[in-house]
Amino acid sequence: MTSSTGRARPWPAVLVTAGGLLAFLVSAAWLVATGNSAVRYSADSVETVEMWRRWVPALAGIAAVRLLPLPGRPAVVGPSSTSAARLESLALVALALAFAVGLFVIGGGEPAHTLGKLALLVAVPLVLLRRRRRRGTAWRAAVTGSAIWRAIGPAIAVAVWGLLAFASPLAVPGSDYASTVAPLELVATIAVGFVVNAVVEEFFYRRWLLSRTQAWLGMWPAIVVSSLLWSLWHVAIQGTGDLGVDLASAVVTHAPTGVFLGYLWSRYRLMWPLLAVHGALNAVGLFTGS
């Protein structure tokens, strides 16, 4: 087993990164051109906000991660060859596409959403990775240097994102769900949602898929791939019936946050910041907003 920085030959990395950026720009332009720049921000509400309101907190979080001192030199730890990482990355990409397409075809309701997620994003990957006998080596942290900055760096970035996302004029409207149910039901809803959404998705899209893609193509292509695939499955639960608009909306709504989450993981190799951000996105919307 050897360590690698996850760097790849330049052209594949450049093409994937540029392709992802182009997809985002084309999606935003399409929404503006068709008069659909106000996007749904939650599957639990039909309300919309201007798409740029979802970008600013994510961009501020990305800037905070970039400007804060590195805790050391994070590296992707894996096999001596990129062939294993490539094979596993492609398999996980296929599962992500199968989940997004299957959920869209079947419909985004329950129990299809939860069962599909548990099958394609948890059970199959675990069997695949166990059979490959990797035991976590593709995403094991290899960070040296200041333990202090590794602890407080992601906390600062998450705080910057959270203040803008929930405690500023950019905050999206909340709901009155919390006031309509018993406290025990509210706690159960938040807990189940946290496990099914935050935990499952962050392990699959960031810890598993991004790490292996980074070992194959490099950091930014991996962040782009994981962010776009994470965005696409939301079409099934936030779509309006116009597939072109729904695809563009999913990309411009979720990809910036996906990039922020991916950058946090690539920089610090810690799960708690990802779970904090994702959990907050899901839970805060259950309460009345400003």
Secondary structure, DSSP 8 states (H G I E B T S, - for coil): -EEE-----HHHHHHHHHHHHHHHHHHHHHHHHTT--EEE--TT---EEETHHHHHHHHHHHHHHHHS--SS---EEE-SSSHHHHHHHHHHHHHHHHHHHHHHHH-S-TTHHHHHHHIIIIIHHHHHHHHTT-TTTTT-----S-HHHHHHHHHHHHHHHHHHHHSSTT-----SGGGTS-HHHHHHHHHHHIIIIIIHHIIIIIIIIIHHHHHHH-HHHHHHHHHHHHHHTTHHHH--S-HHHHHHHHHHHHHHHHHHHHHHHHHH--SHHHHHHHHHHHHHTTS---
